[in-house]
Amino acid sequence: MSTLSRLLHLRWAVPVLAELHRGHGGRFVNLTHTLGISRESLRRTLAFLTDTGLIERNPGHGHPLRPEYLLTAEGEQLGEPSVALTDLLVELDLEDVGLRKWSLPILALLNQESRYSELRAALPNMSNRALALALKDLATAGLVSRTVTTDYPPATLYGATATGRRLAQAAERLQNAGMTSLP
């Protein structure tokens, strides 16, 4: 599984990393209010980020029932790319579709037009249905173009739009930073 796919497995991982990098609130309650995330989703995300070694609990601060979280050295490498990606998603008003599990990994593959089968082969952990739904959502959001060729037999090609390429570049920076950070 690619670094990007692994990091985006949980929808809130990148926004949490970005918020911790900004230094706006490493406390659990601050993160829930700032991000508008449910307590259970945040708990799962923090557990994942702790298990991967990207964040840690601040052992010398606060009450044990009100923990504070800090980025580790590995997490710091992902901090700036996470901020850039979340800021771009907010600017484009695409947080919902952009932070879905497979959206950015698909966009990262579409630097040239690709057939469905090529995308499917590049994402072996993804089901056919998940790929079809993700492509449909990305096309609806204006991030992916779908072209049917007039050749025989006809082929359907998918490519990133200009906005999709901007998001793909931000995702690529996150991917490159994460290659050395994630185990």
Z-matrix of the N, CA and C atoms (Angstrom, degrees):
N
C 1 1.447
C 2 1.529 1 107.52
N 3 1.320 2 116.79 1 135.43
C 4 1.457 3 120.46 2 -178.69
C 5 1.525 4 111.04 3 -68.66
N 6 1.322 5 115.00 4 159.44
C 7 1.459 6 120.71 5 178.59
C 8 1.522 7 110.08 6 -58.37
N 9 1.325 8 116.34 7 -42.71
C 10 1.459 9 120.60 8 -178.94
C 11 1.524 10 110.82 9 -63.77
N 12 1.317 11 117.33 10 -45.81
C 13 1.468 12 120.74 11 179.10
C 14 1.522 13 110.89 12 -62.35
N 15 1.309 14 115.93 13 -39.95
C 16 1.464 15 119.63 14 -179.39
C 17 1.527 16 110.94 15 -66.34
N 18 1.328 17 116.36 16 -42.80
C 19 1.458 18 120.10 17 -179.08
C 20 1.527 19 111.83 18 -68.86
N 21 1.327 20 117.16 19 -35.02
C 22 1.464 21 121.11 20 -178.48
C 23 1.526 22 113.27 21 -89.03
N 24 1.335 23 116.01 22 5.19
C 25 1.460 24 119.70 23 178.52
C 26 1.530 25 110.35 24 -57.27
N 27 1.320 26 116.20 25 -36.41
C 28 1.461 27 121.08 26 173.65
C 29 1.517 28 108.06 27 -107.39
N 30 1.293 29 117.77 28 127.17
C 31 1.456 30 124.69 29 -173.61
C 32 1.522 31 113.36 30 -55.86
N 33 1.316 32 117.77 31 -32.61
C 34 1.461 33 120.89 32 -172.63
C 35 1.526 34 114.35 33 -95.63
N 36 1.331 35 119.32 34 -0.06
C 37 1.468 36 121.07 35 -175.98
C 38 1.526 37 111.82 36 -61.24
N 39 1.318 38 118.04 37 -48.95
C 40 1.466 39 121.03 38 -178.23
C 41 1.530 40 111.61 39 -67.00
N 42 1.350 41 120.11 40 -45.75
C 43 1.468 42 118.23 41 176.19
C 44 1.531 43 113.90 42 -61.00
N 45 1.330 44 118.22 43 -35.26
C 46 1.465 45 120.22 44 177.83
C 47 1.522 46 109.94 45 -66.44
N 48 1.341 47 116.88 46 -44.96
C 49 1.473 48 119.93 47 177.19
C 50 1.524 49 110.97 48 -59.35
N 51 1.320 50 116.27 49 -41.62
C 52 1.472 51 120.13 50 179.80
C 53 1.522 52 110.73 51 -64.32
N 54 1.320 53 116.58 52 -43.24
C 55 1.470 54 120.13 53 -178.48
C 56 1.521 55 111.31 54 -66.61
N 57 1.328 56 117.25 55 -39.65
C 58 1.464 57 120.16 56 177.32
C 59 1.532 58 110.85 57 -67.45
N 60 1.329 59 116.94 58 -34.92
C 61 1.469 60 120.25 59 177.81
C 62 1.532 61 110.75 60 -67.22
N 63 1.316 62 115.83 61 -37.69
C 64 1.468 63 119.80 62 178.41
C 65 1.525 64 111.15 63 -68.24
N 66 1.321 65 116.78 64 -22.22
C 67 1.449 66 121.08 65 179.54
C 68 1.512 67 114.12 66 77.99
N 69 1.343 68 116.73 67 23.97
C 70 1.463 69 120.92 68 -176.48
C 71 1.511 70 114.47 69 -89.00
N 72 1.267 71 118.58 70 -0.51
C 73 1.458 72 115.46 71 -179.82
C 74 1.491 73 112.50 72 156.28
N 75 1.297 74 116.17 73 93.62
C 76 1.441 75 120.17 74 177.54
C 77 1.508 76 113.09 75 -87.73
N 78 1.333 77 117.02 76 0.58
C 79 1.459 78 119.56 77 177.40
C 80 1.527 79 109.78 78 -83.52
N 81 1.310 80 114.51 79 147.98
C 82 1.462 81 121.91 80 -177.64
C 83 1.522 82 111.08 81 -53.82
N 84 1.320 83 116.93 82 -50.55
C 85 1.462 84 121.04 83 -176.16
C 86 1.532 85 110.86 84 -64.72
N 87 1.329 86 118.08 85 -38.05
C 88 1.465 87 120.59 86 177.77
C 89 1.524 88 111.25 87 -63.99
N 90 1.327 89 116.56 88 -40.98
C 91 1.465 90 120.26 89 179.15
C 92 1.525 91 111.44 90 -65.04
N 93 1.337 92 117.70 91 -40.74
C 94 1.466 93 119.00 92 179.71
C 95 1.518 94 111.06 93 -63.13
N 96 1.331 95 117.14 94 -41.40
C 97 1.459 96 120.21 95 -178.43
C 98 1.525 97 112.19 96 -73.98
N 99 1.324 98 117.98 97 -43.22
C 100 1.460 99 121.38 98 -177.27
C 101 1.522 100 111.68 99 -66.09
N 102 1.329 101 116.13 100 -42.58
C 103 1.465 102 120.21 101 -175.92
C 104 1.533 103 113.03 102 -90.77
N 105 1.316 104 117.43 103 -15.32
C 106 1.462 105 119.86 104 -177.51
C 107 1.518 106 111.65 105 68.45
N 108 1.296 107 116.51 106 39.10
C 109 1.461 108 123.36 107 -175.34
C 110 1.521 109 109.18 108 -106.48
N 111 1.313 110 116.27 109 149.70
C 112 1.465 111 119.14 110 177.25
C 113 1.523 112 109.82 111 -73.45
N 114 1.305 113 115.34 112 157.12
C 115 1.469 114 119.99 113 -178.51
C 116 1.528 115 111.21 114 -62.20
N 117 1.324 116 117.36 115 -40.15
C 118 1.467 117 120.76 116 -178.69
C 119 1.527 118 111.13 117 -67.71
N 120 1.323 119 117.57 118 -42.98
C 121 1.467 120 120.48 119 177.57
C 122 1.519 121 110.94 120 -62.52
N 123 1.318 122 116.35 121 -41.56
C 124 1.464 123 119.39 122 178.79
C 125 1.525 124 110.46 123 -66.72
N 126 1.319 125 117.46 124 -40.06
C 127 1.458 126 120.31 125 178.54
C 128 1.523 127 111.53 126 -59.34
N 129 1.352 128 116.69 127 -45.95
C 130 1.464 129 121.20 128 178.21
C 131 1.522 130 111.51 129 -63.43
N 132 1.332 131 116.53 130 -42.24
C 133 1.462 132 120.96 131 -179.22
C 134 1.519 133 110.95 132 -65.13
N 135 1.324 134 117.08 133 -44.93
C 136 1.467 135 120.27 134 179.16
C 137 1.528 136 111.10 135 -64.44
N 138 1.317 137 117.52 136 -38.05
C 139 1.468 138 120.71 137 177.28
C 140 1.525 139 110.27 138 -63.05
N 141 1.335 140 117.16 139 -44.39
C 142 1.464 141 121.36 140 178.14
C 143 1.531 142 110.99 141 -61.47
N 144 1.330 143 116.77 142 -48.53
C 145 1.463 144 120.47 143 -178.26
C 146 1.529 145 111.50 144 -65.91
N 147 1.321 146 117.46 145 -33.06
C 148 1.465 147 120.62 146 176.04
C 149 1.523 148 110.46 147 -70.09
N 150 1.334 149 116.66 148 -43.96
C 151 1.467 150 120.84 149 179.69
C 152 1.526 151 112.33 150 -62.60
N 153 1.332 152 117.05 151 -33.84
C 154 1.466 153 119.97 152 179.70
C 155 1.526 154 112.18 153 -84.17
N 156 1.332 155 117.05 154 -3.65
C 157 1.456 156 120.53 155 176.41
C 158 1.520 157 114.52 156 80.79
N 159 1.327 158 117.58 157 18.73
C 160 1.460 159 120.66 158 -179.79
C 161 1.522 160 112.73 159 -90.22
N 162 1.333 161 116.44 160 -25.52
C 163 1.464 162 120.52 161 176.12
C 164 1.520 163 108.11 162 -134.68
N 165 1.335 164 115.07 163 165.15
C 166 1.451 165 120.66 164 175.33
C 167 1.523 166 108.51 165 -146.66
N 168 1.323 167 114.91 166 157.48
C 169 1.456 168 119.42 167 174.07
C 170 1.512 169 107.92 168 -76.64
N 171 1.316 170 116.55 169 140.15
C 172 1.455 171 121.33 170 177.83
C 173 1.526 172 107.14 171 -77.08
N 174 1.332 173 117.09 172 107.19
C 175 1.458 174 119.02 173 -173.30
C 176 1.531 175 114.03 174 -70.87
N 177 1.309 176 118.49 175 -24.71
C 178 1.450 177 119.76 176 -174.76
C 179 1.504 178 114.45 177 -103.80
N 180 1.330 179 117.43 178 22.10
C 181 1.457 180 118.54 179 -174.92
C 182 1.515 181 111.07 180 -135.38
N 183 1.301 182 115.52 181 131.23
C 184 1.455 183 120.44 182 167.01
C 185 1.509 184 115.60 183 77.33
N 186 1.272 185 113.43 184 -175.74
C 187 1.448 186 124.29 185 -178.75
C 188 1.524 187 109.49 186 -82.10
N 189 1.351 188 118.82 187 140.82
C 190 1.468 189 119.66 188 -178.76
C 191 1.525 190 114.29 189 -60.11
N 192 1.329 191 117.56 190 -25.39
C 193 1.459 192 119.49 191 179.18
C 194 1.528 193 112.15 192 -87.21
N 195 1.316 194 117.53 193 -6.40
C 196 1.463 195 122.24 194 176.31
C 197 1.525 196 108.25 195 -125.84
N 198 1.326 197 116.86 196 70.82
C 199 1.466 198 119.54 197 -172.65
C 200 1.533 199 112.56 198 -70.09
N 201 1.302 200 113.84 199 156.28
C 202 1.461 201 122.08 200 173.15
C 203 1.525 202 106.37 201 -115.85
N 204 1.319 203 116.17 202 143.36
C 205 1.455 204 120.82 203 -178.38
C 206 1.523 205 109.63 204 -115.66
N 207 1.334 206 114.96 205 144.09
C 208 1.465 207 122.45 206 -179.87
C 209 1.515 208 109.13 207 -129.13
N 210 1.327 209 116.11 208 151.99
C 211 1.457 210 120.52 209 173.17
C 212 1.520 211 109.04 210 -75.01
N 213 1.323 212 116.82 211 140.18
C 214 1.456 213 121.14 212 171.87
C 215 1.534 214 107.29 213 -82.85
N 216 1.305 215 117.14 214 179.99
C 217 1.470 216 120.74 215 177.77
C 218 1.535 217 110.14 216 -60.64
N 219 1.330 218 116.75 217 -39.61
C 220 1.469 219 120.58 218 177.73
C 221 1.529 220 110.96 219 -66.53
N 222 1.324 221 115.70 220 -39.01
C 223 1.458 222 120.51 221 178.64
C 224 1.515 223 112.39 222 -67.14
N 225 1.329 224 117.28 223 -34.40
C 226 1.471 225 121.41 224 177.42
C 227 1.524 226 111.44 225 -60.43
N 228 1.330 227 117.04 226 -34.32
C 229 1.465 228 120.38 227 178.46
C 230 1.525 229 111.34 228 -63.54
N 231 1.307 230 116.57 229 -29.96
C 232 1.469 231 121.31 230 179.69
C 233 1.520 232 112.82 231 -91.68
N 234 1.325 233 117.55 232 -8.86
C 235 1.459 234 121.57 233 -174.87
C 236 1.511 235 113.78 234 -61.32
N 237 1.318 236 117.27 235 -55.97
C 238 1.473 237 120.46 236 -177.23
C 239 1.531 238 112.22 237 -63.98
N 240 1.356 239 119.55 238 -45.66
C 241 1.475 240 118.23 239 176.01
C 242 1.530 241 113.06 240 -61.96
N 243 1.333 242 117.54 241 -32.25
C 244 1.472 243 120.73 242 177.72
C 245 1.523 244 111.02 243 -67.48
N 246 1.332 245 116.36 244 -41.53
C 247 1.466 246 120.68 245 177.28
C 248 1.526 247 109.80 246 -62.90
N 249 1.336 248 117.07 247 -46.15
C 250 1.468 249 120.70 248 -179.23
C 251 1.532 250 111.03 249 -60.61
N 252 1.318 251 116.64 250 -43.20
C 253 1.465 252 120.44 251 -179.08
C 254 1.526 253 111.11 252 -67.10
N 255 1.312 254 118.19 253 -47.54
C 256 1.470 255 119.64 254 -179.13
C 257 1.526 256 111.18 255 -65.47
N 258 1.327 257 117.83 256 -38.22
C 259 1.468 258 120.28 257 177.35
C 260 1.529 259 111.05 258 -63.13
N 261 1.337 260 116.80 259 -40.81
C 262 1.461 261 120.26 260 178.59
C 263 1.531 262 110.66 261 -65.64
N 264 1.320 263 116.95 262 -42.00
C 265 1.470 264 120.09 263 178.21
C 266 1.524 265 111.72 264 -62.46
N 267 1.330 266 116.87 265 -39.47
C 268 1.469 267 120.73 266 177.67
C 269 1.524 268 109.69 267 -67.24
N 270 1.331 269 117.11 268 -43.92
C 271 1.473 270 121.55 269 179.77
C 272 1.524 271 111.09 270 -58.84
N 273 1.333 272 116.61 271 -41.17
C 274 1.460 273 121.36 272 -178.50
C 275 1.531 274 112.92 273 -86.80
N 276 1.341 275 116.86 274 -3.20
C 277 1.457 276 123.13 275 -177.11
C 278 1.532 277 111.25 276 56.06
N 279 1.344 278 115.00 277 47.15
C 280 1.455 279 121.02 278 -178.33
C 281 1.522 280 112.75 279 -126.60
N 282 1.336 281 116.98 280 26.80
C 283 1.465 282 119.27 281 -178.08
C 284 1.527 283 111.62 282 -59.35
N 285 1.324 284 116.87 283 -40.35
C 286 1.462 285 119.88 284 -175.71
C 287 1.529 286 111.46 285 -61.78
N 288 1.299 287 117.38 286 -55.65
C 289 1.463 288 119.66 287 -177.37
C 290 1.530 289 111.36 288 -77.35
N 291 1.301 290 118.25 289 -32.77
C 292 1.455 291 121.26 290 -176.02
C 293 1.509 292 114.41 291 -69.92
N 294 1.327 293 117.89 292 -27.89
C 295 1.460 294 120.23 293 -178.41
C 296 1.525 295 113.10 294 -100.98
N 297 1.316 296 116.39 295 13.47
C 298 1.459 297 118.36 296 173.40
C 299 1.518 298 108.34 297 -72.39
N 300 1.298 299 115.16 298 157.49
C 301 1.466 300 122.13 299 -170.18
C 302 1.530 301 114.11 300 -51.84
N 303 1.320 302 118.72 301 -43.31
C 304 1.457 303 120.60 302 -172.09
C 305 1.524 304 114.61 303 -107.44
N 306 1.312 305 119.53 304 -5.31
C 307 1.470 306 120.76 305 -174.46
C 308 1.522 307 113.26 306 -59.25
N 309 1.319 308 116.99 307 -54.58
C 310 1.463 309 119.85 308 -176.51
C 311 1.527 310 112.92 309 -70.93
N 312 1.341 311 119.80 310 -38.64
C 313 1.468 312 117.39 311 174.32
C 314 1.534 313 113.11 312 -59.79
N 315 1.329 314 117.34 313 -36.23
C 316 1.476 315 119.88 314 176.80
C 317 1.522 316 110.15 315 -67.91
N 318 1.329 317 117.26 316 -47.27
C 319 1.473 318 120.27 317 179.50
C 320 1.524 319 111.67 318 -58.91
N 321 1.327 320 116.59 319 -36.79
C 322 1.468 321 120.31 320 179.95
C 323 1.528 322 111.36 321 -63.88
N 324 1.329 323 117.21 322 -25.98
C 325 1.471 324 121.18 323 179.25
C 326 1.532 325 113.06 324 -84.99
N 327 1.324 326 117.17 325 -14.63
C 328 1.463 327 120.40 326 -172.07
C 329 1.526 328 113.47 327 -96.57
N 330 1.339 329 117.73 328 38.39
C 331 1.463 330 118.46 329 174.35
C 332 1.525 331 110.81 330 -73.43
N 333 1.297 332 117.67 331 -11.54
C 334 1.462 333 123.39 332 168.60
C 335 1.525 334 107.22 333 -139.55
N 336 1.317 335 116.64 334 159.25
C 337 1.465 336 118.74 335 -178.70
C 338 1.523 337 110.04 336 -62.71
N 339 1.322 338 114.78 337 138.63
C 340 1.458 339 120.84 338 -177.36
C 341 1.514 340 110.29 339 -135.73
N 342 1.309 341 115.34 340 151.00
C 343 1.456 342 121.65 341 173.70
C 344 1.526 343 109.32 342 -81.31
N 345 1.308 344 115.09 343 160.31
C 346 1.460 345 121.15 344 178.38
C 347 1.531 346 109.90 345 -56.05
N 348 1.320 347 116.83 346 -45.34
C 349 1.473 348 120.44 347 -177.31
C 350 1.528 349 111.70 348 -63.99
N 351 1.317 350 118.00 349 -32.66
C 352 1.466 351 121.08 350 177.43
C 353 1.529 352 110.06 351 -68.67
N 354 1.318 353 116.77 352 -41.36
C 355 1.468 354 120.57 353 176.58
C 356 1.525 355 110.32 354 -64.35
N 357 1.306 356 115.84 355 -42.73
C 358 1.471 357 121.59 356 179.90
C 359 1.524 358 110.42 357 -60.72
N 360 1.329 359 117.43 358 -41.90
C 361 1.467 360 121.30 359 179.65
C 362 1.531 361 111.56 360 -68.59
N 363 1.326 362 117.07 361 -32.86
C 364 1.461 363 120.97 362 -178.91
C 365 1.527 364 112.61 363 -77.16
N 366 1.326 365 116.91 364 -17.54
C 367 1.470 366 122.04 365 -179.61
C 368 1.530 367 109.09 366 -123.74
N 369 1.336 368 117.72 367 72.03
C 370 1.471 369 120.42 368 -172.93
C 371 1.522 370 114.48 369 -65.06
N 372 1.322 371 119.07 370 -22.77
C 373 1.468 372 121.05 371 -179.35
C 374 1.520 373 112.82 372 -85.47
N 375 1.310 374 116.95 373 2.02
C 376 1.462 375 121.59 374 -175.64
C 377 1.530 376 109.60 375 -103.42
N 378 1.321 377 116.40 376 135.66
C 379 1.463 378 119.99 377 179.04
C 380 1.532 379 109.97 378 -77.67
N 381 1.322 380 115.96 379 161.33
C 382 1.468 381 121.06 380 177.74
C 383 1.523 382 110.97 381 -59.63
N 384 1.314 383 115.92 382 -42.95
C 385 1.462 384 120.21 383 -178.69
C 386 1.527 385 110.96 384 -64.23
N 387 1.323 386 116.75 385 -43.62
C 388 1.464 387 120.44 386 179.89
C 389 1.531 388 110.55 387 -62.61
N 390 1.328 389 117.43 388 -40.10
C 391 1.462 390 120.56 389 178.40
C 392 1.522 391 110.91 390 -65.66
N 393 1.317 392 116.75 391 -45.37
C 394 1.463 393 120.30 392 179.90
C 395 1.534 394 111.23 393 -61.15
N 396 1.329 395 116.42 394 -45.03
C 397 1.470 396 119.84 395 179.40
C 398 1.524 397 111.90 396 -66.37
N 399 1.332 398 117.11 397 -40.22
C 400 1.467 399 120.30 398 179.20
C 401 1.527 400 110.88 399 -64.59
N 402 1.324 401 117.57 400 -42.61
C 403 1.471 402 120.59 401 178.12
C 404 1.522 403 110.83 402 -63.77
N 405 1.322 404 116.84 403 -39.95
C 406 1.462 405 120.66 404 178.08
C 407 1.526 406 110.53 405 -63.19
N 408 1.344 407 117.20 406 -45.85
C 409 1.465 408 121.13 407 178.72
C 410 1.528 409 111.60 408 -62.71
N 411 1.327 410 116.76 409 -42.02
C 412 1.468 411 120.58 410 179.67
C 413 1.525 412 111.15 411 -66.39
N 414 1.319 413 117.14 412 -38.03
C 415 1.466 414 120.50 413 177.65
C 416 1.524 415 110.61 414 -67.51
N 417 1.317 416 116.98 415 -41.42
C 418 1.465 417 121.37 416 178.24
C 419 1.528 418 111.01 417 -62.27
N 420 1.337 419 116.73 418 -36.72
C 421 1.466 420 121.63 419 179.76
C 422 1.529 421 112.20 420 -78.72
N 423 1.330 422 117.75 421 -5.12
C 424 1.459 423 121.02 422 179.22
C 425 1.520 424 113.63 423 80.48
N 426 1.322 425 117.06 424 22.68
C 427 1.462 426 120.79 425 -179.35
C 428 1.518 427 112.92 426 -100.07
N 429 1.331 428 115.96 427 -19.36
C 430 1.459 429 121.61 428 -178.69
C 431 1.514 430 108.92 429 -132.12
N 432 1.334 431 114.97 430 138.32
C 433 1.465 432 119.89 431 173.94
C 434 1.527 433 108.41 432 -103.22
N 435 1.320 434 115.36 433 146.78
C 436 1.467 435 122.18 434 -179.69
C 437 1.512 436 107.37 435 -121.36
N 438 1.329 437 116.11 436 122.69
C 439 1.461 438 121.54 437 -178.10
C 440 1.523 439 109.56 438 -125.80
N 441 1.330 440 116.68 439 131.38
C 442 1.463 441 121.34 440 175.41
C 443 1.522 442 106.89 441 -103.43
N 444 1.335 443 116.32 442 123.63
C 445 1.463 444 120.64 443 -177.69
C 446 1.523 445 110.36 444 -77.31
N 447 1.319 446 115.50 445 160.38
C 448 1.464 447 120.94 446 178.02
C 449 1.518 448 111.48 447 -94.33
N 450 1.306 449 117.58 448 3.78
C 451 1.465 450 121.82 449 178.10
C 452 1.522 451 110.13 450 -65.26
N 453 1.321 452 113.86 451 166.60
C 454 1.453 453 117.97 452 172.84
C 455 1.515 454 108.45 453 -113.56
N 456 1.256 455 121.05 454 124.40
C 457 1.449 456 127.71 455 -7.23
C 458 1.533 457 110.20 456 -73.45
N 459 1.308 458 116.51 457 151.61
C 460 1.462 459 118.90 458 -179.77
C 461 1.533 460 110.94 459 -63.97
N 462 1.311 461 114.62 460 148.55
C 463 1.468 462 120.56 461 178.85
C 464 1.526 463 108.75 462 -127.74
N 465 1.292 464 116.51 463 148.57
C 466 1.451 465 121.34 464 175.57
C 467 1.517 466 107.84 465 -104.61
N 468 1.334 467 115.06 466 125.25
C 469 1.458 468 121.03 467 179.99
C 470 1.515 469 109.64 468 -113.11
N 471 1.321 470 115.72 469 139.48
C 472 1.454 471 122.32 470 178.02
C 473 1.522 472 108.41 471 -115.37
N 474 1.318 473 116.07 472 136.10
C 475 1.454 474 121.54 473 177.55
C 476 1.510 475 110.38 474 -143.39
N 477 1.318 476 115.86 475 154.24
C 478 1.463 477 120.35 476 179.56
C 479 1.524 478 109.59 477 -78.53
N 480 1.318 479 116.57 478 139.16
C 481 1.466 480 121.71 479 173.50
C 482 1.536 481 107.50 480 -77.17
N 483 1.320 482 117.45 481 178.88
C 484 1.467 483 120.56 482 179.51
C 485 1.534 484 110.56 483 -60.23
N 486 1.318 485 116.66 484 -43.12
C 487 1.462 486 120.26 485 177.75
C 488 1.524 487 110.31 486 -65.98
N 489 1.299 488 117.19 487 -40.11
C 490 1.460 489 121.82 488 177.69
C 491 1.518 490 111.58 489 -62.27
N 492 1.342 491 116.92 490 -38.20
C 493 1.474 492 120.51 491 177.57
C 494 1.525 493 111.39 492 -66.19
N 495 1.351 494 117.21 493 -37.19
C 496 1.474 495 119.77 494 176.65
C 497 1.531 496 110.39 495 -61.36
N 498 1.318 497 116.40 496 -44.65
C 499 1.462 498 120.15 497 177.95
C 500 1.529 499 111.05 498 -66.26
N 501 1.328 500 116.89 499 -38.92
C 502 1.462 501 120.60 500 179.18
C 503 1.526 502 110.97 501 -63.02
N 504 1.330 503 117.81 502 -38.50
C 505 1.458 504 120.67 503 178.05
C 506 1.525 505 110.79 504 -65.57
N 507 1.325 506 117.53 505 -41.46
C 508 1.468 507 120.70 506 177.31
C 509 1.528 508 110.28 507 -64.62
N 510 1.327 509 116.71 508 -39.57
C 511 1.463 510 120.91 509 178.10
C 512 1.525 511 110.77 510 -66.73
N 513 1.317 512 116.40 511 -36.90
C 514 1.462 513 120.82 512 178.89
C 515 1.533 514 111.08 513 -64.52
N 516 1.336 515 116.82 514 -39.74
C 517 1.472 516 119.94 515 176.32
C 518 1.527 517 110.40 516 -61.96
N 519 1.323 518 116.42 517 -40.00
C 520 1.459 519 120.59 518 177.39
C 521 1.531 520 110.13 519 -65.96
N 522 1.320 521 116.34 520 -42.63
C 523 1.468 522 121.56 521 178.35
C 524 1.522 523 110.79 522 -60.03
N 525 1.326 524 117.08 523 -46.95
C 526 1.464 525 120.77 524 -178.26
C 527 1.515 526 111.40 525 -65.41
N 528 1.321 527 117.33 526 -39.83
C 529 1.473 528 120.73 527 178.08
C 530 1.517 529 110.26 528 -67.37
N 531 1.322 530 116.62 529 -34.15
C 532 1.466 531 120.69 530 -177.64
C 533 1.499 532 114.99 531 -78.68
N 534 1.330 533 117.60 532 -15.39
C 535 1.468 534 119.97 533 -178.58
C 536 1.527 535 110.95 534 -61.31
N 537 1.314 536 117.39 535 -33.05
C 538 1.460 537 120.10 536 179.57
C 539 1.518 538 111.67 537 -94.47
N 540 1.335 539 117.58 538 -12.08
C 541 1.465 540 120.80 539 -174.16
C 542 1.519 541 114.26 540 -94.76
N 543 1.312 542 116.30 541 -43.75
C 544 1.467 543 119.34 542 -175.24
C 545 1.525 544 111.04 543 -85.83
N 546 1.334 545 117.18 544 136.65
C 547 1.461 546 120.40 545 178.46
C 548 1.513 547 111.13 546 -71.75
